[in-house]
Amino acid sequence: MDTPLERRIDDIRQGLLASDEGGGNGGAEVLGELVTFYHHATPPEDGYQTIRDYLDYRGIDAATSYVLAVCKFSVGSSTDLHNPDLYDFLSHYRDHIAISNDLASYEMERQGFESGKATAMINVVEVIMRVERVDVAQAKALAYAWQLYTEDEILRELKKLKESTVLGDEDWRLVDACLLANTGNVIVWAILARYGGEQARIC
C-alpha cells in the first residue's frame, strides 16, 4: 500500500468483497475475472484456423467473462454463470460482444498494430480476411452478417427459455442485465470517437 494507486486498488477490492456480505458472490466473481483477464493466454502465433476457433477463444476471454460477472453483480443475481440452462444464451451473448466490439474497434486496432503500439491483431475482421481470403470491406460485411445472425440466435434462445420456464427470477435478472449492457455497448461503440473517429463523435 505504498502508492495512491495501490491504495485505490485495495479500496475497490474491499468494496467489492464487502458487497457480498449481504449475500451472493458477485463482488468476488468480478475480482476473479479481473485477475483472469491479466493472465489471459496470448493468441496462437500461427493464427486461428477457423472463425469459430477465434470466437471460442474470445468466448473464454476474460473480457467477455468480466462483462457477464459485472452484469450479475449489478443486479445482485446469485445465478451460476455455468448454469447449463443458460449455456446457449451466454454462448451467443459472448459471440455478440466479441463481434460487435471487433467491428467497432478494427480501424483503431489496425492503426495501433501498424504503428507498432500493439504487438498483435486480435480481431474477427482480421481473422475473416485471412481465413476467407477477402479484403477489408468484404470481411467487415461478413462479420456484420455474423453479428445479425447471432442476434437472431439470441432471440430464438430467449423465446425457447421463456416457453420452457426453466429459469427463475434470479436467472431472468441476469438475462435482462446482459441485454441492457449489450445495448449500451453497441451504442457506445457506435457514437464514441475512440472507435468511429471524429466523424462518429456524439459524446
C-alpha positions in Angstrom: 0.0 0.0 0.0 2.9 2.4 -0.8 1.3 4.4 -3.5 -2.1 6.1 -4.1 -2.8 3.7 -6.9 -2.2 0.7 -4.7 -4.4 2.1 -2.0 -7.1 2.9 -4.5 -7.0 -0.7 -5.9 -7.3 -2.1 -2.4 -10.3 0.2 -1.7 -12.0 -1.1 -4.8 -11.2 -4.7 -3.8 -12.5 -4.2 -0.3 -15.7 -2.5 -1.6 -16.5 -5.4 -4.0 -15.9 -8.0 -1.3 -18.0 -6.0 1.3 -20.9 -6.0 -1.1 -21.0 -9.8 -0.8 -21.6 -9.7 2.9 -25.3 -9.1 2.2 -25.5 -12.3 0.1 -24.2 -13.7 -3.1 -20.7 -13.7 -4.5 -20.8 -11.1 -7.3 -18.1 -8.9 -5.9 -15.6 -11.8 -5.6 -16.6 -13.0 -9.0 -15.8 -9.6 -10.6 -12.4 -9.6 -8.9 -11.7 -13.2 -10.1 -12.5 -12.3 -13.7 -10.2 -9.3 -13.5 -7.4 -11.4 -12.2 -8.0 -14.0 -15.0 -8.0 -11.1 -17.6 -4.5 -10.1 -16.6 -3.3 -13.7 -17.0 -5.2 -14.4 -20.2 -3.3 -16.5 -22.8 -2.0 -14.8 -25.9 -3.4 -15.9 -29.2 -1.5 -18.7 -31.1 1.4 -17.5 -33.2 0.1 -19.3 -36.4 -3.3 -17.6 -36.0 -6.7 -19.3 -36.0 -7.7 -21.9 -38.4 -11.4 -21.0 -38.4 -13.6 -18.1 -37.4 -15.2 -20.4 -34.8 -11.8 -21.1 -33.3 -11.3 -17.4 -32.8 -14.8 -16.8 -31.3 -14.3 -19.7 -29.0 -11.0 -18.1 -27.8 -12.9 -14.8 -27.3 -15.7 -16.7 -25.6 -13.3 -17.7 -22.7 -11.6 -14.3 -23.0 -11.8 -12.7 -19.5 -13.0 -9.5 -21.1 -16.3 -11.1 -22.1 -16.5 -13.1 -18.8 -15.9 -9.9 -16.9 -18.9 -8.3 -18.6 -21.0 -11.2 -17.5 -19.7 -11.0 -13.9 -20.4 -7.3 -13.8 -24.0 -7.8 -15.2 -24.6 -10.4 -12.5 -23.1 -8.1 -9.8 -25.0 -5.1 -10.9 -28.4 -6.6 -10.4 -27.5 -8.7 -7.3 -28.2 -12.0 -9.1 -27.0 -15.2 -7.5 -27.3 -17.1 -10.8 -24.4 -19.6 -11.6 -22.8 -18.3 -14.8 -22.2 -22.0 -15.6 -25.9 -22.9 -15.4 -26.4 -25.3 -18.3 -29.9 -23.9 -18.9 -28.1 -20.6 -19.8 -25.3 -22.1 -21.8 -26.6 -21.4 -25.3 -27.8 -17.9 -24.5 -24.5 -16.9 -22.9 -22.5 -18.5 -25.7 -24.3 -16.4 -28.3 -24.0 -13.4 -26.0 -20.3 -13.8 -25.8 -20.1 -14.1 -29.6 -22.1 -10.9 -30.0 -19.8 -9.0 -27.6 -16.7 -10.1 -29.5 -18.0 -9.5 -33.0 -19.6 -6.1 -32.3 -16.6 -4.9 -30.4 -14.2 -6.1 -33.1 -16.2 -4.4 -35.8 -16.2 -1.1 -34.0 -12.5 -1.2 -33.0 -11.0 -2.7 -36.1 -9.6 0.5 -37.7 -8.3 1.7 -34.3 -6.6 -1.6 -33.7 -5.2 -1.8 -37.2 -3.6 1.6 -36.8 -2.2 0.6 -33.4 -0.7 -2.6 -34.9 0.8 -0.9 -38.0 2.3 1.8 -35.8 3.9 -0.7 -33.5 1.8 0.3 -30.5 0.2 -3.2 -30.5 2.0 -6.5 -30.9 -0.9 -8.5 -32.2 -4.2 -8.1 -34.1 -6.9 -9.8 -32.1 -9.9 -9.0 -34.2 -12.6 -11.0 -36.1 -12.3 -8.9 -39.2 -8.6 -9.7 -39.5 -9.3 -13.4 -38.9 -12.0 -13.4 -41.6 -9.7 -11.6 -44.1 -7.0 -14.3 -43.6 -9.3 -17.4 -43.4 -11.6 -16.4 -46.2 -9.0 -14.6 -48.3 -11.2 -11.5 -48.7 -10.5 -7.7 -48.5 -11.3 -5.5 -45.5 -14.7 -4.4 -46.8 -15.8 -7.9 -47.5 -14.6 -9.1 -44.1 -16.5 -6.4 -42.3 -19.6 -7.3 -44.2 -19.2 -11.0 -43.3 -18.6 -10.0 -39.7 -21.7 -7.9 -39.6 -23.8 -10.6 -41.1 -22.5 -13.0 -38.4 -23.4 -10.4 -35.8 -27.0 -10.2 -37.2 -27.2 -14.0 -37.3 -26.1 -14.1 -33.6 -28.8 -11.6 -32.7 -31.4 -13.9 -34.3 -29.9 -16.8 -32.3 -30.2 -14.8 -29.1 -33.8 -14.0 -29.8 -34.6 -17.7 -30.6 -32.9 -18.8 -27.4 -34.8 -16.3 -25.3 -38.1 -17.5 -26.8 -37.1 -21.1 -26.0 -36.2 -20.2 -22.4 -39.5 -18.4 -21.9 -41.5 -21.3 -23.2 -39.6 -23.8 -21.1 -39.9 -21.9 -17.8 -36.6 -23.4 -16.6 -35.3 -20.1 -15.5 -36.1 -18.5 -12.2 -36.4 -14.8 -11.3 -32.7 -14.6 -10.4 -31.8 -16.0 -13.8 -34.0 -13.6 -15.7 -32.5 -10.7 -13.8 -29.1 -11.7 -15.2 -30.5 -12.1 -18.7 -32.1 -8.7 -18.5 -28.9 -7.1 -17.3 -26.9 -8.8 -20.1 -29.3 -7.5 -22.8 -29.2 -4.0 -21.3 -25.4 -4.0 -21.0 -25.0 -5.1 -24.6 -27.4 -2.4 -25.9 -25.2 0.1 -24.1 -22.1 -1.5 -25.5 -23.3 -1.2 -29.1 -24.4 2.4 -28.6 -21.0 3.3 -27.1 -19.1 1.6 -30.0 -21.2 3.5 -32.5 -21.0 7.0 -31.1 -17.6 7.4 -29.4 -14.8 9.0 -31.4 -12.5 6.4 -29.8 -14.0 3.8 -32.2 -15.6 5.6 -35.1 -13.2 8.6 -35.4 -14.2 12.2 -35.1 -16.9 11.8 -37.7 -18.7 9.4 -35.4 -18.4 11.6 -32.3 -21.6 12.3 -30.4 -20.2 12.3 -26.9 
